[in-house]
Amino acid sequence: MTAGCLLSTLPPSVNRRLNSRVQGSRSLPLQLNCVSPIASKAILTWGMDRSLFSRRTVVHAQGFPIMDAANDANPSSKLHTRLRLWEFTDRYIFEPIDGLADLYLSVNRSSGSMNLVDELPPRSPSTNPKVRTVYGVIGALKLAVGSYFLVITDRDCVGSYLGHAIFKVTGLKVLPCNDSLNTSAEQKKMESEISELMDAAERTIGLYFSYDINLTLNSQRLYDLGDEFKSRPLWRQAEPRFLWNSYLLEPLIENKLDQYLLPVIQGSFQNIHAEVGSEKVDVTLIARRCTGRIGTRMWRRGADPEGYAANFVESEQIVQSKGYTASYVQVRGSMPFLWEQIVDLTYKPSFDVVRQEEAPHVLERHFNDLQKKYGAILAVDLVNTHGGEGRLRERYAKSIEPILSEDIRYVHFDFHRICGHIHFEHLSQLYDQIEDYLKKHRYFLLNDKGEKIQEQVGTVRTNCIDCLDRTNVTQSMIGRRILESQLQRVGVFGVNDTISKYPAFDASYKVLWANHGDAISIQYSGTPALKGDFVRYGKRSAQGILNDLQYSLARYYLNNFADGTKQDAMDLLQGRYITSVSRDIAAPSKAGSLENYASARLAFALVSGAFMFMMMSLRQARNDGRHLLLSVLWAGLCIGITHFVRTNGRVFTNRPRIYQSRH
């Protein structure tokens, strides 16, 4: 994807005003005569007529359409696209440099309080502040030890969604607001703990945003909204499930800072542009991650009592060609009842169903919510028939049975038994089972006049255990069949044409879905998706199998020794540590004497030390019986420590320390 968007020039009067504000600054890392193209948003609403495809646009260097500035909306309603951040000793000042406002946002570095001011504080050579450019404020986190502001320090333009530029966050910075000089020892300890989590927060990946369009809603829902709803600020339009920074925006909402309220999603955004015969085809693939049960692979499984499923992601595939726009939405998510798989240093921890009697109620809540949002639901379950996965499958099938109907169907497809590790073409057997459902519930389609001629009235919900590898292979197959149907419908394909008939388009489309799967997988498991070579190239390869082995080992390490801290950071940013209305956070603590000292490093050091002394004693055992006895003792100690660590494996893993899931 491209690394930036087309820039347009500010009016001379604005340039003069901006230049006058930075007199005396020794270092200013930005171009004063440029703003983001998003400052030129068109007021015409997509979908109301053919204007999306016919009105004049400027084109990004990589071919992405950006709306013409001729139809600017009222500047006072726009989000700030570029800010100059002044870091004074007592406050942060955010100065809009996009020509949209004259007021500055001032943030107190001790209390985190916010207010708008008319001018910058006085500056002198002795108090020269640090200056940088930022591209938005993601939000603020208010805790007992102080406040923390998250700002976007870098961004890439990755394409356009219905004519509006979409950006990926490539740089995050946490700005602390706490008076360290006046804190107690206990508060400083808490500060240190929070600082570790903030470091993890800065490494959050897969964040996307737009200054102009509601990225949290799929095309069909966006089209169906009334003009009054679309006139609201973007944060008021946002779908709460997919608004990643919902909690972080609350302090800004309380201070009525509408021009700083930037909605952000976590997921993926991919574009391809292809020529099929004489026609141009643009395909966009968007992933929107639900925040209801957000987390890492082993620390967030199943669903919570409210019915929010772990790793729940909405995938929307949009195709535009010959003036037509079509989209198809499908979803993935963990099996929606209470179950867990807690890491304990074994390669594959056991599955545990929690409070089995609640499974039907939790599952019903989940599917009722899906029906309200998507219509009919086809649940495709890809897990194994036997073993631990088989027990989960039995619980899923038994729990969903009471609510099965014309609008809720359940299909089990044992992916590993039928497809193995290399015969993924056998997925055609699954398609044969669901083809009638896909045709009956259709897809969203607009004609070349921007009129809706068909809508999607049902979706497919796919799951395996992780909802990553098998799920992505299956969703890419469904997406491919739907895309072929759409291109046949609009006249780009002949009646019997398939994507594979056009090698260049076929190759790009495979990469599109492979990147989509990798992005979702990295956010949840820490590695790219397994079986990615089949999605990317259409066949399994020896290199792909070796990559899968490498990724599996990496997942083992991350799940056992890194994901606890990552989970804490995720929960912190989602507001899951609230203990009072003032958002106080309790100091992290470990219960039990063993947990006060247990760590993977300590366990490894003890086992390694015992093994080393055993080997040293064995080398001397030929000449000295005493060393033979010592080697036996060291061997026994090594085995004993290993057994102790194995028995108490959960204690020696890196686990969430502040917030525990309610099941």
VOKOLMI-279667 format. One record per residue (C-alpha): x, y, z; residue in one letter. Coordinates in Angstrom, 2 decimals. Example, Ala and Ser with C-alpha at 12.3 -4.5 7.8 and 13.67 -1.06 7.14 Angstrom:
2
((12.30,-4.50,7.80),"a")
((13.67,-1.06,7.14),"s")
//
This chain:
663
((0.00,0.00,0.00),"m")
((1.00,3.58,-0.48),"t")
((2.80,5.52,2.20),"a")
((0.93,8.79,1.94),"g")
((-1.89,10.82,0.37),"c")
((-1.97,13.64,-2.10),"l")
((-1.41,16.99,-0.40),"l")
((-3.10,20.26,-1.30),"s")
((-1.88,23.77,-0.67),"t")
((-3.28,26.06,1.98),"l")
((-4.49,29.56,1.08),"p")
((-1.72,32.20,1.32),"p")
((-3.48,33.95,4.21),"s")
((-3.41,30.75,6.24),"v")
((0.26,30.23,5.42),"n")
((1.09,33.72,6.65),"r")
((-0.81,33.10,9.90),"r")
((0.93,29.76,10.46),"l")
((4.37,31.16,9.72),"n")
((3.83,34.02,12.17),"s")
((3.03,31.53,14.96),"r")
((6.30,29.67,14.72),"v")
((8.70,32.58,14.82),"q")
((11.55,31.74,17.16),"g")
((11.07,27.99,17.03),"s")
((14.42,26.34,16.26),"r")
((13.03,23.01,15.10),"s")
((9.71,22.44,13.37),"l")
((9.35,19.07,11.57),"p")
((6.55,19.80,9.10),"l")
((5.75,21.55,5.84),"q")
((3.69,24.65,6.51),"l")
((2.08,24.74,3.10),"n")
((0.54,21.27,3.17),"c")
((-2.53,19.67,4.66),"v")
((-4.09,16.27,4.31),"s")
((-6.44,15.82,1.37),"p")
((-9.13,14.98,3.87),"i")
((-9.41,18.70,4.56),"a")
((-11.26,18.75,1.25),"s")
((-14.20,16.51,2.05),"k")
((-17.20,16.62,-0.26),"a")
((-20.63,17.09,1.26),"i")
((-22.36,14.85,-1.25),"l")
((-23.48,11.66,0.48),"t")
((-22.45,8.36,-1.03),"w")
((-25.26,6.22,-2.29),"g")
((-27.87,8.93,-2.82),"m")
((-27.07,9.21,-6.52),"d")
((-24.38,8.48,-9.06),"r")
((-22.25,11.40,-7.86),"s")
((-19.79,9.06,-6.16),"l")
((-18.70,7.79,-9.54),"f")
((-19.27,10.83,-11.75),"s")
((-18.13,13.95,-9.93),"r")
((-14.66,15.32,-10.41),"r")
((-12.00,13.85,-8.15),"t")
((-8.29,14.30,-7.67),"v")
((-6.34,11.08,-7.82),"v")
((-3.60,9.94,-5.50),"h")
((-0.31,8.89,-7.03),"a")
((-1.26,5.22,-6.56),"q")
((-4.69,5.68,-8.09),"g")
((-6.83,6.14,-4.99),"f")
((-9.68,8.63,-5.54),"p")
((-9.82,11.59,-3.17),"i")
((-12.82,13.92,-3.06),"m")
((-12.53,17.29,-4.77),"d")
((-12.26,20.36,-2.58),"a")
((-14.98,22.07,-4.59),"a")
((-17.65,20.70,-2.30),"n")
((-16.15,21.50,1.11),"d")
((-18.36,21.06,4.12),"a")
((-18.53,23.62,6.87),"n")
((-14.97,23.71,8.32),"p")
((-16.31,23.98,11.88),"s")
((-17.78,20.46,11.58),"s")
((-14.60,18.82,10.36),"k")
((-12.09,16.83,12.33),"l")
((-8.59,18.23,12.64),"h")
((-6.30,16.43,10.22),"t")
((-2.96,17.85,11.35),"r")
((-1.88,19.38,14.66),"l")
((1.30,20.92,15.94),"r")
((2.06,19.55,19.41),"l")
((3.97,21.94,21.70),"w")
((5.40,20.21,24.77),"e")
((5.83,22.92,27.42),"f")
((7.03,22.06,30.90),"t")
((3.57,22.56,32.42),"d")
((1.22,21.75,29.54),"r")
((0.76,20.26,26.12),"y")
((-0.65,22.56,23.44),"i")
((-2.32,21.16,20.32),"f")
((-2.31,23.78,17.56),"e")
((-4.51,23.08,14.51),"p")
((-2.49,23.71,11.35),"i")
((-5.14,22.62,8.85),"d")
((-6.89,26.00,8.73),"g")
((-10.04,24.67,10.44),"l")
((-9.89,26.59,13.73),"a")
((-8.07,29.39,15.56),"d")
((-8.30,27.93,19.08),"l")
((-5.68,25.72,20.68),"y")
((-6.27,22.70,22.90),"l")
((-4.34,23.02,26.17),"s")
((-3.74,19.96,28.39),"v")
((-2.32,20.41,31.89),"n")
((0.65,18.06,32.39),"r")
((-0.07,17.66,36.11),"s")
((-3.83,17.14,36.24),"s")
((-4.73,16.24,32.66),"g")
((-7.41,18.95,32.58),"s")
((-8.31,20.29,29.13),"m")
((-9.47,23.64,27.81),"n")
((-9.38,25.70,24.63),"l")
((-7.13,28.78,24.59),"v")
((-6.64,31.69,22.19),"d")
((-2.85,31.77,22.01),"e")
((0.35,29.97,22.87),"l")
((2.13,30.62,26.18),"p")
((5.11,33.00,26.03),"p")
((8.32,31.39,24.79),"r")
((11.96,32.22,25.33),"s")
((15.29,30.55,24.48),"p")
((15.46,29.15,28.02),"s")
((12.00,27.56,27.80),"t")
((12.03,26.43,24.20),"n")
((9.41,23.64,23.97),"p")
((9.74,20.47,21.96),"k")
((7.56,20.59,18.83),"v")
((6.23,17.77,16.68),"r")
((3.42,17.13,14.22),"t")
((0.58,14.78,15.16),"v")
((-2.35,13.63,13.07),"y")
((-5.04,13.17,15.66),"g")
((-5.84,12.52,19.31),"v")
((-7.00,8.94,19.87),"i")
((-8.19,9.77,23.37),"g")
((-7.29,10.07,27.03),"a")
((-7.02,7.58,29.86),"l")
((-7.71,8.99,33.33),"k")
((-6.39,6.99,36.29),"l")
((-5.64,7.64,39.95),"a")
((-1.94,8.05,39.15),"v")
((-2.61,10.60,36.42),"g")
((-3.88,10.95,32.89),"s")
((-2.40,9.63,29.66),"y")
((-3.12,11.02,26.19),"f")
((-2.68,8.86,23.07),"l")
((-1.80,10.73,19.89),"v")
((-1.09,9.63,16.32),"i")
((2.47,10.54,15.38),"t")
((2.52,8.88,11.97),"d")
((0.01,7.58,9.44),"r")
((-0.12,5.99,5.98),"d")
((-2.87,6.44,3.43),"c")
((-3.88,2.89,2.51),"v")
((-6.72,3.50,0.10),"g")
((-10.22,4.92,-0.08),"s")
((-13.59,3.80,1.27),"y")
((-16.48,4.97,-0.90),"l")
((-14.39,7.89,-2.14),"g")
((-12.84,8.97,1.18),"h")
((-9.22,8.40,2.15),"a")
((-8.46,5.79,4.82),"i")
((-5.39,5.99,7.02),"f")
((-3.47,3.39,8.98),"k")
((-1.89,4.40,12.28),"v")
((1.85,3.72,11.98),"t")
((3.00,5.71,15.01),"g")
((1.44,6.03,18.48),"l")
((2.71,8.13,21.38),"k")
((1.53,8.21,24.98),"v")
((1.74,11.64,26.64),"l")
((1.75,11.26,30.46),"p")
((0.06,13.90,32.60),"c")
((1.08,13.29,36.21),"n")
((3.08,15.25,38.75),"d")
((5.83,12.76,39.60),"s")
((7.46,15.13,42.10),"l")
((4.48,14.99,44.45),"n")
((3.63,11.30,44.36),"t")
((4.08,8.77,47.14),"s")
((6.20,5.65,46.90),"a")
((3.08,3.55,46.37),"e")
((1.88,5.82,43.58),"q")
((5.29,5.68,41.93),"k")
((5.12,1.89,42.01),"k")
((1.69,2.06,40.38),"m")
((3.09,4.54,37.86),"e")
((5.83,2.08,36.97),"s")
((3.28,-0.69,36.42),"e")
((1.10,1.57,34.26),"i")
((4.15,2.76,32.32),"s")
((4.87,-0.82,31.31),"e")
((1.33,-1.19,30.03),"l")
((1.52,2.15,28.21),"m")
((4.66,0.91,26.43),"d")
((2.63,-2.08,25.26),"a")
((-0.22,0.24,24.25),"a")
((2.12,2.20,21.99),"e")
((2.80,-1.04,20.10),"r")
((-0.90,-1.60,19.28),"t")
((-1.25,-2.56,15.63),"i")
((-3.98,-2.62,13.03),"g")
((-5.61,0.74,13.78),"l")
((-7.41,2.56,10.94),"y")
((-9.39,5.78,10.67),"f")
((-10.90,8.35,8.35),"s")
((-11.45,12.04,8.95),"y")
((-14.55,12.03,6.75),"d")
((-16.50,8.77,6.69),"i")
((-17.84,6.36,9.29),"n")
((-15.48,3.39,8.95),"l")
((-17.27,1.42,11.70),"t")
((-20.32,0.74,9.50),"l")
((-20.48,-1.53,6.46),"n")
((-21.67,-0.20,3.12),"s")
((-25.26,-1.44,3.40),"q")
((-25.83,0.03,6.85),"r")
((-24.17,3.28,5.79),"l")
((-26.43,3.53,2.75),"y")
((-29.58,2.94,4.79),"d")
((-28.88,5.76,7.26),"l")
((-30.93,8.92,6.93),"g")
((-29.45,12.31,6.10),"d")
((-30.09,13.53,9.64),"e")
((-28.03,10.71,11.09),"f")
((-25.22,11.28,8.60),"k")
((-25.04,14.95,9.55),"s")
((-23.98,14.03,13.09),"r")
((-20.30,14.09,14.11),"p")
((-18.53,10.85,13.17),"l")
((-18.19,9.68,16.76),"w")
((-21.98,9.90,17.19),"r")
((-22.51,7.78,14.07),"q")
((-20.07,5.07,15.11),"a")
((-21.09,1.46,15.73),"e")
((-20.10,0.92,19.41),"p")
((-19.00,-2.69,18.80),"r")
((-16.27,-1.62,16.40),"f")
((-15.23,1.73,17.91),"l")
((-11.82,0.74,19.30),"w")
((-11.22,4.01,21.17),"n")
((-14.75,4.39,22.58),"s")
((-13.59,4.51,26.20),"y")
((-10.63,6.77,25.42),"l")
((-12.89,9.35,23.76),"l")
((-15.06,9.85,26.86),"e")
((-12.90,12.59,28.48),"p")
((-12.87,14.52,25.18),"l")
((-16.63,14.11,24.81),"i")
((-17.12,15.45,28.35),"e")
((-15.13,18.54,27.33),"n")
((-17.12,18.93,24.07),"k")
((-14.03,18.76,21.87),"l")
((-15.91,17.62,18.77),"d")
((-13.17,18.50,16.28),"q")
((-10.73,16.19,18.13),"y")
((-13.05,13.15,18.41),"l")
((-11.51,10.79,15.87),"l")
((-13.18,7.33,15.62),"p")
((-10.68,4.48,15.20),"v")
((-11.23,0.82,14.34),"i")
((-8.91,-2.14,14.79),"q")
((-8.73,-4.64,11.98),"g")
((-7.50,-4.47,8.42),"s")
((-8.00,-2.44,5.26),"f")
((-6.76,-3.73,1.89),"q")
((-7.31,-2.56,-1.72),"n")
((-6.54,-4.09,-5.09),"i")
((-7.06,-2.52,-8.51),"h")
((-7.20,-4.84,-11.51),"a")
((-8.13,-4.92,-15.17),"e")
((-10.43,-7.73,-16.22),"v")
((-10.62,-7.70,-19.97),"g")
((-11.54,-4.12,-20.84),"s")
((-13.06,-3.36,-17.43),"e")
((-11.45,-1.96,-14.29),"k")
((-12.27,-3.73,-11.05),"v")
((-11.54,-2.38,-7.57),"d")
((-11.84,-4.75,-4.62),"v")
((-11.63,-3.59,-1.00),"t")
((-11.48,-5.92,2.00),"l")
((-12.13,-4.48,5.47),"i")
((-11.91,-6.20,8.85),"a")
((-13.61,-4.62,11.87),"r")
((-12.73,-6.13,15.24),"r")
((-15.39,-6.12,17.96),"c")
((-14.21,-4.68,21.29),"t")
((-16.78,-6.54,23.40),"g")
((-14.38,-9.36,24.28),"r")
((-11.15,-8.07,22.82),"i")
((-7.96,-9.84,23.81),"g")
((-5.19,-12.30,23.06),"t")
((-5.47,-15.85,21.81),"r")
((-5.30,-17.83,25.07),"m")
((-6.63,-15.23,27.51),"w")
((-9.85,-14.54,25.61),"r")
((-11.71,-17.62,24.42),"r")
((-15.42,-18.35,24.01),"g")
((-17.97,-15.74,24.99),"a")
((-18.75,-13.72,28.09),"d")
((-22.12,-13.94,29.90),"p")
((-23.50,-11.08,27.77),"e")
((-22.84,-13.05,24.59),"g")
((-19.81,-11.15,23.26),"y")
((-17.51,-13.64,21.51),"a")
((-13.72,-13.53,21.51),"a")
((-11.95,-12.67,18.24),"n")
((-15.22,-11.51,16.70),"f")
((-14.42,-9.81,13.39),"v")
((-16.70,-8.49,10.65),"e")
((-15.16,-8.88,7.17),"s")
((-16.63,-6.79,4.35),"e")
((-15.65,-7.34,0.72),"q")
((-16.54,-4.45,-1.61),"i")
((-16.22,-4.51,-5.39),"v")
((-16.66,-1.52,-7.72),"q")
((-16.82,-1.84,-11.51),"s")
((-18.78,-0.32,-14.40),"k")
((-20.34,2.17,-11.97),"g")
((-21.79,-0.61,-9.81),"y")
((-20.94,-1.17,-6.16),"t")
((-21.48,-4.51,-4.44),"a")
((-20.50,-5.73,-0.99),"s")
((-20.71,-8.90,1.06),"y")
((-20.32,-9.17,4.83),"v")
((-19.37,-12.29,6.75),"q")
((-18.24,-12.69,10.36),"v")
((-16.03,-14.89,12.50),"r")
((-15.95,-15.42,16.25),"g")
((-15.12,-17.94,18.96),"s")
((-17.71,-20.57,19.84),"m")
((-20.24,-18.43,21.76),"p")
((-20.50,-20.06,25.17),"f")
((-18.36,-19.99,28.31),"l")
((-15.13,-21.93,27.76),"w")
((-11.43,-21.35,28.26),"e")
((-7.99,-22.73,27.48),"q")
((-5.59,-21.33,30.06),"i")
((-1.88,-21.58,29.27),"v")
((0.13,-23.87,31.58),"d")
((3.44,-24.35,29.68),"l")
((2.10,-27.37,27.77),"t")
((2.00,-27.07,23.99),"y")
((-1.77,-27.51,23.81),"k")
((-3.57,-26.77,27.10),"p")
((-6.86,-28.53,27.76),"s")
((-10.23,-26.99,26.92),"f")
((-12.57,-26.33,29.84),"d")
((-16.27,-25.55,29.47),"v")
((-17.28,-23.20,32.29),"v")
((-20.77,-23.25,33.81),"r")
((-22.20,-25.61,31.21),"q")
((-25.77,-24.92,32.28),"e")
((-25.45,-21.32,31.04),"e")
((-24.24,-22.25,27.54),"a")
((-27.68,-22.21,25.83),"p")
((-28.57,-18.81,27.30),"h")
((-25.24,-17.19,26.38),"v")
((-25.40,-18.64,22.88),"l")
((-28.98,-17.43,22.42),"e")
((-28.00,-13.88,23.45),"r")
((-25.17,-13.97,20.92),"h")
((-27.30,-15.16,18.01),"f")
((-30.18,-12.83,18.85),"n")
((-27.75,-9.93,18.61),"d")
((-26.39,-11.21,15.29),"l")
((-29.90,-11.54,13.87),"q")
((-30.72,-7.93,14.75),"k")
((-27.64,-6.75,12.87),"k")
((-27.34,-9.16,9.95),"y")
((-30.62,-11.04,9.52),"g")
((-30.43,-14.80,9.01),"a")
((-27.33,-16.57,10.34),"i")
((-25.56,-19.66,9.02),"l")
((-23.10,-20.94,11.65),"a")
((-20.24,-22.89,10.04),"v")
((-18.25,-24.86,12.63),"d")
((-14.86,-26.15,11.40),"l")
((-13.51,-27.86,14.53),"v")
((-12.51,-31.52,14.82),"n")
((-15.08,-34.19,15.56),"t")
((-12.93,-35.96,18.17),"h")
((-10.69,-35.06,21.11),"g")
((-10.87,-31.82,23.05),"g")
((-12.22,-29.94,20.04),"e")
((-14.86,-32.63,19.65),"g")
((-16.16,-32.00,23.17),"r")
((-16.50,-28.30,22.39),"l")
((-18.30,-29.17,19.14),"r")
((-20.77,-31.35,21.03),"e")
((-21.47,-28.53,23.49),"r")
((-21.93,-26.04,20.63),"y")
((-24.26,-28.33,18.67),"a")
((-26.32,-29.19,21.76),"k")
((-26.61,-25.57,22.90),"s")
((-27.64,-24.19,19.52),"i")
((-30.20,-26.91,18.80),"e")
((-33.14,-25.20,20.63),"p")
((-32.87,-22.03,18.52),"i")
((-32.34,-23.62,15.09),"l")
((-34.84,-22.39,12.51),"s")
((-35.07,-21.11,8.94),"e")
((-33.15,-18.05,10.09),"d")
((-30.51,-19.82,12.20),"i")
((-28.74,-22.82,10.70),"r")
((-25.77,-24.83,11.94),"y")
((-23.35,-26.75,9.70),"v")
((-20.41,-28.75,11.04),"h")
((-17.49,-29.37,8.67),"f")
((-14.49,-31.26,10.08),"d")
((-11.84,-29.27,8.24),"f")
((-8.84,-31.33,9.32),"h")
((-10.44,-34.70,8.57),"r")
((-11.78,-33.70,5.14),"i")
((-9.06,-31.33,3.94),"c")
((-6.07,-32.56,5.95),"g")
((-3.04,-30.29,5.68),"h")
((-2.83,-30.05,1.88),"i")
((-6.16,-30.87,0.20),"h")
((-7.97,-27.59,0.73),"f")
((-9.74,-27.97,-2.60),"e")
((-12.08,-30.28,-0.69),"h")
((-13.69,-27.14,0.69),"l")
((-15.93,-27.41,-2.35),"s")
((-17.83,-30.02,-0.32),"q")
((-18.69,-27.32,2.22),"l")
((-19.72,-24.89,-0.52),"y")
((-22.11,-27.48,-1.92),"d")
((-23.83,-27.56,1.50),"q")
((-24.21,-23.79,1.82),"i")
((-24.65,-22.65,-1.80),"e")
((-28.45,-22.43,-1.58),"d")
((-28.20,-20.33,1.60),"y")
((-25.75,-17.88,-0.01),"l")
((-27.97,-17.42,-3.06),"k")
((-31.12,-17.00,-0.99),"k")
((-29.66,-14.31,1.31),"h")
((-27.86,-12.45,-1.47),"r")
((-25.46,-9.49,-1.23),"y")
((-25.73,-5.69,-1.26),"f")
((-25.78,-4.13,-4.73),"l")
((-26.09,-0.58,-6.10),"l")
((-26.61,0.10,-9.78),"n")
((-24.74,2.69,-11.85),"d")
((-27.20,5.37,-10.67),"k")
((-26.43,4.76,-7.02),"g")
((-29.78,3.04,-6.44),"e")
((-30.10,-0.02,-4.24),"k")
((-31.32,-2.95,-6.30),"i")
((-30.51,-5.74,-3.85),"q")
((-29.60,-6.10,-0.20),"e")
((-27.92,-8.75,1.91),"q")
((-30.40,-10.35,4.32),"v")
((-28.23,-12.94,6.02),"g")
((-24.60,-13.75,6.73),"t")
((-22.23,-16.64,7.43),"v")
((-20.63,-16.94,10.85),"r")
((-17.49,-19.10,10.68),"t")
((-15.44,-20.49,13.55),"n")
((-12.66,-22.92,14.30),"c")
((-10.81,-22.92,17.63),"i")
((-8.82,-19.72,17.12),"d")
((-11.01,-18.39,14.28),"c")
((-7.82,-17.69,12.38),"l")
((-6.31,-20.29,10.09),"d")
((-9.08,-22.69,9.04),"r")
((-11.53,-19.80,9.27),"t")
((-9.56,-17.57,6.91),"n")
((-9.20,-20.32,4.31),"v")
((-12.95,-20.90,4.45),"t")
((-13.93,-17.23,4.37),"q")
((-11.65,-16.60,1.40),"s")
((-13.42,-19.42,-0.47),"m")
((-16.84,-17.92,0.29),"i")
((-15.62,-14.43,-0.65),"g")
((-14.29,-15.73,-3.96),"r")
((-17.58,-17.43,-4.90),"r")
((-19.57,-14.32,-3.96),"i")
((-17.24,-12.06,-5.97),"l")
((-17.60,-14.25,-9.04),"e")
((-21.38,-14.06,-8.73),"s")
((-21.25,-10.26,-8.38),"q")
((-18.98,-9.77,-11.41),"l")
((-21.23,-12.03,-13.47),"q")
((-24.25,-10.00,-12.37),"r")
((-22.79,-6.63,-13.46),"v")
((-21.48,-7.99,-16.77),"g")
((-17.75,-8.02,-16.10),"v")
((-17.65,-11.84,-16.16),"f")
((-19.38,-14.16,-18.54),"g")
((-21.91,-16.63,-17.14),"v")
((-19.30,-19.36,-16.60),"n")
((-16.25,-17.17,-15.94),"d")
((-14.27,-17.53,-12.72),"t")
((-11.52,-15.46,-11.12),"i")
((-8.93,-18.13,-11.97),"s")
((-9.51,-17.39,-15.69),"k")
((-7.65,-14.08,-15.17),"y")
((-4.22,-14.95,-13.66),"p")
((-3.16,-11.43,-12.66),"a")
((-6.50,-10.70,-10.97),"f")
((-6.46,-14.14,-9.36),"d")
((-2.98,-13.59,-7.90),"a")
((-3.87,-10.16,-6.51),"s")
((-7.10,-11.45,-5.00),"y")
((-5.31,-14.30,-3.21),"k")
((-2.79,-11.88,-1.73),"v")
((-5.66,-9.62,-0.63),"l")
((-7.21,-12.38,1.49),"w")
((-3.84,-13.66,2.73),"a")
((-2.95,-10.20,4.03),"n")
((-6.41,-9.91,5.55),"h")
((-5.96,-13.17,7.45),"g")
((-2.44,-12.30,8.56),"d")
((-3.56,-8.96,10.00),"a")
((-6.36,-10.52,12.04),"i")
((-4.06,-13.32,13.20),"s")
((-1.21,-11.05,14.31),"i")
((-3.58,-8.98,16.44),"q")
((-4.99,-12.06,18.21),"y")
((-2.13,-14.58,18.26),"s")
((1.00,-12.53,17.58),"g")
((1.91,-14.33,14.31),"t")
((0.63,-14.44,10.73),"p")
((-2.07,-17.00,9.91),"a")
((-1.18,-20.66,9.41),"l")
((-2.03,-22.23,6.05),"k")
((-1.40,-18.79,4.55),"g")
((0.45,-20.25,1.56),"d")
((-2.78,-21.84,0.29),"f")
((-4.70,-18.57,0.58),"v")
((-1.80,-16.62,-0.98),"r")
((-0.82,-19.01,-3.79),"y")
((-3.69,-21.49,-4.09),"g")
((-1.63,-24.51,-3.00),"k")
((0.36,-25.84,-0.08),"r")
((4.17,-25.82,-0.24),"s")
((7.07,-27.18,1.78),"a")
((8.07,-23.60,2.69),"q")
((4.52,-22.89,3.83),"g")
((4.54,-25.94,6.10),"i")
((7.90,-24.85,7.58),"l")
((6.47,-21.35,8.13),"n")
((3.52,-22.90,9.95),"d")
((5.95,-24.73,12.27),"l")
((7.81,-21.50,12.98),"q")
((4.57,-19.59,13.65),"y")
((3.28,-22.36,15.93),"s")
((6.43,-22.23,18.08),"l")
((6.23,-18.43,18.16),"a")
((2.60,-18.64,19.31),"r")
((3.61,-21.02,22.10),"y")
((6.23,-18.56,23.36),"y")
((4.00,-15.48,23.10),"l")
((0.97,-17.18,24.64),"n")
((2.98,-18.43,27.64),"n")
((5.48,-15.64,28.22),"f")
((4.24,-12.36,26.72),"a")
((0.48,-12.19,26.20),"d")
((-0.49,-11.54,29.83),"g")
((1.03,-8.06,29.71),"t")
((-0.47,-7.48,26.26),"k")
((-3.89,-8.50,27.59),"q")
((-3.56,-6.06,30.49),"d")
((-2.74,-3.25,28.07),"a")
((-5.77,-4.09,25.91),"m")
((-8.09,-4.14,28.90),"d")
((-6.64,-0.90,30.21),"l")
((-7.38,0.90,26.94),"l")
((-10.92,-0.52,26.91),"q")
((-11.66,0.74,30.44),"g")
((-11.89,-2.65,32.10),"r")
((-10.10,-1.63,35.33),"y")
((-12.70,0.78,36.66),"i")
((-13.06,0.44,40.45),"t")
((-14.83,3.76,41.04),"s")
((-16.52,6.52,39.09),"v")
((-13.25,8.44,39.15),"s")
((-11.65,5.67,37.07),"r")
((-9.18,4.79,39.83),"d")
((-7.08,1.75,39.20),"i")
((-5.90,-0.64,41.85),"a")
((-2.20,-1.40,42.07),"a")
((-1.38,-4.69,40.35),"p")
((-0.81,-7.44,42.88),"s")
((-0.22,-11.17,42.89),"k")
((-2.09,-13.38,45.30),"a")
((-0.30,-16.24,47.07),"g")
((3.29,-16.59,48.14),"s")
((4.32,-18.71,45.16),"l")
((2.97,-16.16,42.69),"e")
((5.06,-13.46,44.34),"n")
((8.23,-15.13,43.10),"y")
((7.23,-17.45,40.26),"a")
((8.38,-16.51,36.80),"s")
((9.42,-18.33,33.65),"a")
((12.92,-16.85,33.90),"r")
((13.39,-18.14,37.44),"l")
((12.15,-21.59,36.47),"a")
((14.46,-21.71,33.46),"f")
((17.41,-20.55,35.56),"a")
((16.82,-23.23,38.22),"l")
((16.42,-26.07,35.73),"v")
((19.44,-24.89,33.70),"s")
((21.59,-24.54,36.82),"g")
((20.73,-28.02,38.06),"a")
((21.40,-29.49,34.61),"f")
((24.76,-27.72,34.36),"m")
((25.95,-28.99,37.77),"f")
((24.77,-32.49,36.85),"m")
((26.85,-32.45,33.67),"m")
((29.91,-31.10,35.54),"m")
((29.60,-33.88,38.12),"s")
((29.21,-36.55,35.44),"l")
((32.46,-35.45,33.80),"r")
((34.29,-36.17,37.09),"q")
((32.37,-39.37,37.89),"a")
((34.92,-41.67,36.20),"r")
((37.60,-40.86,38.78),"n")
((35.51,-40.08,41.82),"d")
((32.45,-41.93,43.12),"g")
((31.49,-38.84,45.09),"r")
((30.93,-36.94,41.85),"h")
((28.74,-39.77,40.58),"l")
((26.58,-39.43,43.67),"l")
((26.47,-35.64,43.19),"l")
((25.45,-36.03,39.57),"s")
((22.59,-38.27,40.64),"v")
((21.51,-35.69,43.21),"l")
((21.70,-32.86,40.68),"w")
((19.75,-34.95,38.17),"a")
((17.08,-35.59,40.77),"g")
((16.93,-31.89,41.59),"l")
((16.64,-31.04,37.89),"c")
((13.80,-33.52,37.43),"i")
((12.11,-32.32,40.62),"g")
((12.23,-28.66,39.61),"i")
((10.97,-29.53,36.14),"t")
((8.09,-31.53,37.61),"h")
((7.26,-28.71,40.05),"f")
((7.23,-26.12,37.26),"v")
((5.13,-28.41,35.07),"r")
((2.63,-29.07,37.87),"t")
((2.31,-25.34,38.61),"n")
((2.58,-24.29,34.96),"g")
((-0.16,-21.66,35.12),"r")
((1.70,-19.81,37.88),"v")
((4.91,-19.59,35.85),"f")
((3.30,-18.08,32.75),"t")
((2.94,-14.41,31.94),"n")
((-0.72,-13.83,32.79),"r")
((-3.05,-10.85,33.21),"p")
((-2.56,-9.47,36.71),"r")
((-5.19,-6.78,37.21),"i")
((-8.37,-7.86,35.50),"y")
((-9.68,-11.40,35.16),"q")
((-12.47,-12.41,32.82),"s")
((-15.65,-13.17,34.75),"r")
((-15.52,-16.81,33.74),"h")
//
